[in-house]
């Protein structure tokens, strides 16, 4: 039985890394929100800061790890124009 190209141990590892990456970023955003609430920061300021924090975390994720696991929307090598 042939395995499909999109399955296999490499894809499972990629999916695990993707899940771990997103979970860590979500935990950091949750912690930032909790600390802001605990110190009575203006909630409107926190609401404006959350997308900024999310963007910074996504950028750091692409610098630290594999760009393919940092974002699902990164083009594959064979999708690049020639």
Secondary structure, DSSP 8 states (H G I E B T S, - for coil): ----TT-SHHHHHHHHHHHHHHHHHHHHHHHHHHHHHHTT--HHHHHHHHHHHHHHHHHHHHHHS-HHHH-TTS--GGGS--
